[in-house]
Amino acid sequence: MSKFFPTSHLTSIPCRTLSTHHTLCKPLPFVPLLTPALPSRFSLSSPLSNPHRPLSLHPLPDSCRHRNLSIRAFDLSSETQKDESSAEKEKDPADSDESGGDNGSVVKPDKEYPSGEFVFEEFGAWKKFVVKLRMLIEFPWRRVRKGSVLTMQLRGQVSDQLKSRFSSGLSLPQICENFIKAAYDPRIAGVYLHIEPLNCGWGKVEEIRRHILDFKKSGKFIVGYVPVCGEKEYYLACACEELYFPPSAYFALNGLAVQASFLGGVLENVGVEPQVERIGKYKSAGDQLIRKNMSEENCEMLTSLLDNIYGNWLDKVSHATGKERENIENFINEGVYQVEKLKEDGWITNIMYDDEVMSKLKERLGIQEDKKLPVVDYRKYSRVRKWTLGLSGGKDKIAIIRASGSISRVRGSFSVSSSGIVAEQFIEKIRSIRVDVDLLFSESKSYKAAIIRIDSPGGDALASDLMWREIKLLAASKPVIASMGDVAASGGYYMAMGTGAIVAENLTLTGSIGVVTGKFNLGKLYEKIGFNKEIISRGRFAELTAAEQRPFRPDEAKLFAEAAQNSYKQFRDKAAFSRSMTVDKMEEVAQGRVWTGNDAASRGLVDAIGGLSRAVAIAKQKASIPQDRQVTLVEMSKPSPSLPEILSDIGSSMVGVDRTLKGLLEDLTSSNGIQARMDGIMFQQLEGASFASPFLNLIKDYLSSL
């Protein structure tokens, strides 16, 4: 939790930045903010965002510089547990007990939950006939030519929400559903993936990779083409049956790095003094403002996260390519820059241009060279209904509520309908499930269970608590499972605590149970620019947040510290109760520390490792539904684009500048209210849009920090 006064806000752009805006005369009550232990502008970076730009790293302390849908439509397993990161093997034995060991947790070990593993089952003769009949009566825009190749371009941002036909970009649920539909669709011969720079976290990458591997169980081919490749892109691509690079491909398999930037010196030079109260030794959300370098605790935490992610990458690539982990590390450390070397050492199948790969696919399908390869793209295939393919599910229904983005209590005047988590709308959906009534059609749904899909760094603390309460009430009447995406920390983890079981990807970023709060003393800055501010007040602490022209008085500082400590205790104690831990044991894993899903599971913060399919399997188990029985997954968050979204998509040719300015506008207009946000926790190789102006980004960051 953190809050810098007079007002504070954290951006909702992918690599989140703590941005603090001040108004001159509007006092706010003390409002704690649930934030991450990572500094703003924190990312896992590589030179991929600009293949010609060298990797830029901030100096680290010496100690850290060198350290070595229907259930069928979603019934996918995480890769077999044999393929889990070797980082787990290297852990201290005391940390390896998935049940929490002697930490007081009564959480079931991961292995006691069903895996939700995808099993491809051939349809019988009757069902095949029914599917063919349904295909004949489908609308023309939902028809697919027999023998078609499904093409998907995986590039840029990947949303965890469903997308409407007017929305641009990729949707993780629709990507996953397309893979499953294609596996069963007799008209689809195979999949051709174009994989380019991705702007999402490792959790989504893991989910997509799992679907690629499960699609291969259908016996159909899946071919990858990668013109620009970094670690994330290769992580996906190596799961394909065949992999092709063009001769001039940009690739940067150089390893992974963590970077953190600090504004302490900048603020000091301009006369701004951040007054920060930290609760939790790993809580570093305020470090960007008060420090000039990385703290030892933050270095320890970031190094651990980096080791987990890098170790997982090495293990999965080793498993996919059949290479020894040591050989992969040696190859990376060799500094390879020639595509020919990738082919020579067996990293790719061959070096070909896109048209040559298409010709190869035509040859594979027996199509004459002068004929066109029948293809269906991601957007069109997303319109194909599961019903047409016999994948519509059974009579038992499980509700899926998606909670993606920053958390706010009410919708801001400038926000669009798909931006972030709005508590009042989320609570409506929760209550509709609890009373088994659809608010739109007043139709009984009789949901057997619910899954809260969380991909959020948090936001408004009050909103997080109100949603937690509604989730707890729902969990008292039917099974509720949390499924975590890229990140579910701070306010996002707060929501998950209300469920009966928490499922995370092995690289989901979660936890961050800690507090940092403060305000800016702008006295020296005001003196430099000749600005003056005078306040008339009544009440001993009336000027606590209004008087940014001076530092705290001793009694104000004491109140501020006590309020921060109280906020931390509430969060920590509620987490301890929810996870069946003693407060002392929870304190050991709290203190603002961010964990990967694997580490969180071994410490009792997470119950099982896997994706949405595993959450569905656990929901079925808790609802006493046989695992082999199909269920219908009902999406409660239907895409409904607003006029601003449609207009925004029409103008997508200026995507970079538009995104930058939109983020700035959000910062300047969304600063009111209690916050419970986790800033700077997105591990990614690309920060923002690849076409965004560096100058505009610089202006945005500067304005966001004053």
N, C-alpha and C positions, 0 to 999 in steps of 0.2 A: 504494500500500500504506500503510495506516495502522493504528495500534493504540494506544489509550490505556489505560493500565493503572490499576488491577489488572485490570479486565475491560472489554471494549468490544463494542458491537454496533451495527449500523445497522438501522433498521426496514425492513420490506419493504412498507410502504404506498406508494402511487404516488409521492408526493412525498417522497423518502427523507430521513430525518433522521439525522444522526450522533448516536447516543445512547450515553452512557457510564455504566455502572453500576459501582460499586466494592464489593468485598467487603473486609471488614476484615482478614482473615488468610489469604487463599488466594493465594499467589504463583503467577504464571504465567511460563513462559519467554517470551523475546522472540519475538513473533509479528507479523511485518509484515502490513500490510493494503493491498491494492490498492484505492485509492480514486480518485474523480474529482477533477478540478481545480476542481469547482464547489462552492460552499459549501452546507451543509445548508439545507433549506427553500428551495431554489432552484426557481423555476418561471417559466414564461412565463404571465403573468396578464392577465386582463381582468375587468371587473366582472360577468362572466356568472354566477359562482357565486351572486351575489345581485344581480339586475338593478337593485335600488334602492340598492345600495351604491356609492359612488364608488370609482374605481380608486385603490388604495393603493400608493404607491411609496416605497421607501427612497431617501434621497439618494445620488447617485453623485458621484464626483469630477467636477470641472468639465470635464475632457477627455472625459467620457463622457455628458454630459447631452444633447447635441445631436449626433446623428450620423445623417446621412441614408444420393387421389383419382386419377382417371385423368389421363393427361397432358392430355386434352381438358378435364378438370375443373379443371386448374390452369394450362393453357398460355396464360398471359396476359402481355402485354407491359407494360412500363412505358410511359407515354405516349410518343409518338414523341419522339425526342431533340430535335426542333425546339422542343418545348414545355418544355425544361429551363429552370431558373432563370436569369434574366439576371445573377444574381450571378456566374455563371461568366464571362460576357462582360466583367464589370468587373474580373476578377482581373488581377493582374500577369501578363504573358505568360510569365514564368519559371515560374509556377505552373500553367500550363494544360496542360502535357504530361501526358496521362493515363498514359503509360508510366513516369512518374517522371522524365523528362528525363535529366539527367546525374547523378541521385542514386544511381546504382549499381544501381537496381532492374531486374530483367529481367522484371517482370510484364507480361503482354500488355496492350496498350491495350484499353479497353472495347469499341471497335468491332470487335475481332477475335473477340469472343464472340458466339454466337447470341443474338438478342434474346428469343426465346421468345414472340414476339408472338402473341396470340390471333387465330385466323382462324375465323369461324363458317362451318361447312360444313353444308349441307342434307343430311339423310339420304336415301338412295335408297329406292325403293319397297319392296324386300325388308326393309330395316332398319326402316322405318316399320311394316311389318306385324308384325315381331317385337316391336317396342316395344309396339304395341297389344295383342298377345297377352299379353305379360308384365304389362301393366297390369290385364288381366282376371283374372289368377290371383293378383294381389297380395293380401296381407292387408287387411281392411277399414280398419285404422288407418293404412295407407300409401296409401290411395286418395285421389285428388283429383278434384273435380268439374270437368268440361270447361268452359272459359271462365272459370276462377277467376283472381282477382288475388292475387298473393303480397304479403302485408303484412309489413313488418319495421319494428320500432321500434328505431332505433339511439340508445341512450341509456346513459349511465353508463360503467362499466368494460367494456373489451373484452379478453378473455383471449386469449393466443396459443396456448392449449392447447385440445384437444378437450374438450367437455363431455358429461357423462352426462345421462340424462333427469331425474335427481334434482338436477342442478346448476342453479342460477339464473344469470342473467346471459348475456352474449353471448360467443360464441367466434368469433374471427377465421377459423379454418379453415372453420367451418360457415357463416358469413356468405358467404364466398367461394364455397364449394361450392354454396350455395343459388342464388347468382346464375347459376352455370354450368348447374346442373340446370334452372333456370327458363328459360334461353335455349333449351334443347333440348326442354323438356317441352311437348308439343302441347296439354296441358290448361291451361297457364298463358298468359293473355292479356297480362299485363303486371305491373308491380311498383309498389306504392304504399309509399313510404318515409316514416315519421315520424322526423324527425331532431330530436333534443333534445340538451341539453348532454352532451358526451362527456368521459369521464375516461380518456384514453389519450394516447399520444404521437403525434407527427406521422408516424412510420413506419407505424403501423396505419391512420391516416387516409388516407395515400397509397395503401396497398394496397386499401382499400375503394373509394376513388375510381376506381382503375384498373379494378376489377371493374364499377363502374357504367358506365363508358365502354365496356367490352367487351360488357356486356349489350346495350347499344344497337345493337350490330352485328347482333343477331338480328332487328331490325326491330320488336320489341315495344316498347310504351311503358313509360316509367318516370317516375313523378310523385313529387315531393317535397312534404312538408308540414312546415313548421318554425315551431312556436309560440314557441320560445326559441332565439335565434340569436347566436352569436359567430363569430369567424374560422374556427374548425375546422368548425363546423356549416355555414357558408356555403360553405366550401371543398368539402365533399361535395355540398351541395345544388345548387350551380351546375352540377354535372355532369349533373343530371337534365334530362329533356326539358322538363318544366314544373315550376314552383315556386310554391307558394302559402303565404301567411302569413295568420293570422287578424287581424282588425282590431286586436286588443289585444296583438299579439305583442310580446314583449320581444326587442329586438335591440341588440347592442353592437358595431357595426363601427367601433370607435374606434382600431384599431391594436393593436400588441403591445408588451408591456413585460417586462423582466426584473427580478426582485426578489431580494435576498439579505439575510438577517438575520444579526446578529452578537451573540454572547453575551459578548464580551470584558468589557464594562462590568458586566454582571450578575455574572459569576464573580468579578470583582475586588471587587465590593461584598460578596459573601458569603464572601470569603476563600479562593477557589480559584484556584490558579495552574497553568494548563496549560503543560507543558514540551514544546514541539513541535520536532521535527527535520524540516525540509522538504528533499526532494531533487527538484528540478525547479521552475523559477521560476513555472510555471503551476499547480503543485499546490496548490490552495487548500482542500483538504478540512479542514484544521485552522484555516482562517481564521475560521470561525464561532466558534471557541473562544478565539482569542487576539487577534482584531482587533475594532475598534469601527467600522470602515468598510471599503470595498472597496479592494483593492490595485490598482495600475495594471495589473499583468499580468492579474489576473482580470477587470478592466474591459475590457481589450483583447480577451480571449478571449470573454467574454459578448457584447460588442458585435458581434464577428464572427459568432457563432452567431445572434444576433438579426437581423443584416443578411441572413444566408443565408435564414432562415425567412421573414422579412417579404418579401424580394425574391422568393422562390419563390411565396409567396401572391399577390403582385401579378401575377406573370407568369401563373400558372395561372388566376386569376380573369379576367385580361385576355383570355386565350385562350378561355375558356368563354363570356364575355359579349360578346366583340367590342368591348370598350371599350379605349381607350388607357390604358396604365399611369399616365400623368400624370393623366388624368381620374379614375381610381380613387383615387389618392392625394388629389386635391383633394376628392373626395366624402367620404373618411374624415376629412380635416382640417376639413371643414365642420361636423362634429358633428351629423349627422342623427339625429333621434329620432322622426320621424313615419313610420309605415308607408306612408302615401300617397306619400311622397317616393321610397320604394323602387320602387313601381310606376311612378311618373311617370318616373323615370330608367332604367327597364328592368332593375332588379336582380331583380325577381320577375315572374312571369306575371300574377298577380292576387291580390286580397285576398279570401279566402273562409274560412268555417269548415269544419271537418272534414266535417260532414254535407253541406255544399254541394259539396265536392270529390267525395265519394262519389256524389252525384247526378250530377255531371258525368261520372264514370267509367261509371255505369250508362247514361247517354245515349250515351257513346262506344261501349259494347258492345251497344247496342240492347236494353237490359233495361228493362222497364216500370217506371215510378216506384214503383208499389205493391209491386214485387218486391224481394227482398233481393239485394244484390250478392254473388255467390259469392266468398268469400275463403278463403285458407289462410294461417295465420300462420307465423312463423319457426320456432317450436318443432315444430309438426306437420310442416312441410315438411322439416325436418331429418331426419325418419324415412324419407323417400322415398329408396330406394336408387339408387345410380348404375346398378346392374345393370338395374333396371327400365327406365331410359331409354337403355340401350345405351352407357353411358359407363364401363364397368367396366375398360377398359384392355386392354393386350396382355400377352403372356407374359413380356416383360422386366420385372423388378421393380427399383424404386428405393426404398430404405428412407428414411423420414423420421423423424428423432429430434428431438423438441422439447425444448429446454432453456430454460425460462422461469422467471424469478424469481431470488431470491437463492441463492447457491451454498453448500451445506454438505457436509461429508464423510459424515456419517451423519444419519439422521432424528432430530430431537429428540422427546422424549416427549410434547410438547404439539402437535406439528405434524400436519396432516392430509395425506393421501396426495397431494394435488394441490398442496401448497404448496412452491414453490421447486424447485431442482435438487439432488438428492441424489447425490453422486458415485458411491457404491457401486452404486446402481441404474442410473445412466447408464452406468457402465462395463460392467455386465452386458449392457445392450443393445448396446453397441459390440462386445463380444466375441461376442455371438450372431450379429451380422452378419458378423464376421470369419470365423467358422467355418461360416457359412451354415446355422445350425441355430436354429430357433425353440425357445426354452427351455420354452415351455408345451406344445407339441405334438410336439416333437422332429421337426419336419418340415423338409425341405430347402427353403430359400428361394431360393438362387442369386441373391442380389442383385447386380445389375450395378454399382450405385453407391449412395452414401449421401449424404443432405443433413442437415446439422446446422442446425436452425432455432433461432437464438439470440435471446432477448429478455431480457437479463439485465444488471444493473449489476455483477455479480460477487458475491463473498462470500469463502468460505474459500480462502486462497491455496494450501494444500496440496492441497485438492480440485481446484482449477483446474489445478494442475500434473499431478496424476494423470490427470485427464481428457484434458489436452493430450497426454500420453504415449500413451494408448489411441487417441486420434484419429490420431496420427502413425502408429501401428502399422497401423491400419485403412487409412490413406491409402497405405501401402506395398503393399497388396494389391489395392485397387480405388479408383476415383475417389471423393473425398469433397469436398463443396462446403459452404461456410458460407453461410447465408442469414440476414441480420440484420433484426430488427424495429425496434421503437422505439429500443432501445439495446443495444449489445453493446460494452461498454467495461470497462476494468480486467480483472477476472477473466473477463468475457464476451468481451473481445477476445483474452484469453489462449487461450481455447478455440478461437476462430476461426483462430488462427495455425497450428494443427495441420493445417488442411485444404489442399487443392490450389488452391482459388480462393475468394475472399470476395466475396459479392454483398450490397450494402446498398441501402436506400432512399436517395434523395437527401437526406433529412433525418434519417436514422438518426444517433444520437449514438454516437460510437465513439472509440477511442484511449485517452486518459488513462493513458499509460505514465509513471508517476511514483510517488514514495514520500513519505509523511508519516507520522511515528510519534512517539509521545510518551507522557507519563503526566501525571497530575494531582498537584500538590503541595497537599494539603489541610490543611497545618499551621495556617494562619491560621483556617480554618473550624473545625477541631477546638478551637483555642484559644477561639474565640468561643462555642462551644456547650458547652465544658467537657469535651470528650471527650479521652481519652488512649489512646495505643497504644504498646506497647513490644515490641521484637522481639529474640529471641535467635537468632543465626545462625552458621553455619559456612561458610566460603568467601567469598572476596573480594567476589563480586558476588551473593551470596545475597539481598541486600535490594534488588536492582535494581528489581524490580517490586512487591515487598511493602511497601516503606517509602513509602507515599503521604503520611505525616505530615511529610516533609521533602523538600527539593529533591535533585536528583542531586549526588553528589560529583563533582569534576572527572574522576576516572578512570571513573566510571559514565557521565557525559555523553559522554566520548570513546568508550567502548564502544558506547553507544547510537547515536551518530552513525555510527560505522564499520559497525555492523550494518545501519543504514538504507541507507547507501551501497552496501553489498554486495547488499542485496535489490534495489535499483534497477538495479544493473549486471546482475544475473541476468535480470531482466525485459526490460530494454532490449536486451541482447545476444541473448537468445532471439528477441525480436521482429525484430531485424536479420537474424539467420540465416534465420528463417522467410520474411521478405519479400525475401530476396536483396539486402539493402542493406549498405553498410559501416556500422560502428558510428557513425562520425561523421555520416553522413547520417541515420541513425535518431535520433541525438541531437537533430537539428534539428526533428524532428516529435514527439519524445517530450516529456520535461520536464513530464509531467502534463497536457498540453494535450488538450482534447476537441475533436473535429472533427465537422462534419456529413459525411454520406456522400459528397457531391460533393467537398468539400475533401479528405477522406481518400483518395478515388480519385485526385485529381490529385497527391497526395504519395506514392502507392505503398502506402498502408495497406489499400486496398480495390481489387479488380480490376474490378468491374462494378457499374453502378447498375441496380436493378430489384427485383422481388419474388421470391416463391417460384417463379413460372413460369420466370423467367430462370435461376434456380439449377437447375431441372430441365433446361432446354435445355442448359446448360453441362455438367451431369452426363451427358446423352446424348452430347454431343460427345466428352467425354473417355472414355466407355465405348464409343465407336464404334457408337452406335445412331443410325440415320438420324433426322433431325429430324421427318420426316413419319410415323414409326412411333409408335403409341401404346404407352405403358408403364403399368404399374400402380404406383401410389404406395402403399407399405405403411406405415401409421402404426404406429410401434413403441410409442407412448405412448397406449394405449387408456384411455379414461376408466373408472375403477372407483371410485365414490364410497364413502367410509367412512361408518360410522354418524354420527360427528360432523358430516360434511358434510351428510348428509341432515337431521339435526336442525337444523343451522345454517340450511339453506334453508327449513325449515318455519317457522323464526322470523324470516324475512326482513323482517317488518313493522317490526322494530326495527333495520333495516340500519345506520343511522348509528352508534348507540350500540354495537351489536355489533361493528362493524368497528373502532371506536376502541379498545374494550376488548381485542379480539383482538390488535390491534397492540401494545398495551401489554403484554399477556401474553407475546407473542413476545419483546419487548425484555427482559423480566425473566427469561426462561428459556432464552435462546439465546445466551448471551454467551461460551461456552467455544470454544476452538479458534482456529486460525490463520485470519485473515480476508483476503479479497482482494476488497474491495467498493468500489463506486463510489457515493457518496451524492449525493443531490440533483440527479440529472441528468434528471429527467423534465420535459420542456417540456410544460406543459399549462395549461389555463385553469381547471380545477377541481381543488382539492386535497382528496382524500378524498371521502367521501360528502357529497352535498349536504344531507342531513338530519342530519349529525353535529352534536353539541352543541359550539359553540365553547369552552364551559367545559371539557368533557372533553378536547378537543384541547389546550387550554392546559395542563391538568394533565399530560397525556401528554408534551408537549414539555418541560415543566419537569422532570419526573421523569427523562426520557430524557437530560437534559443535566447531571445531577448525579452 
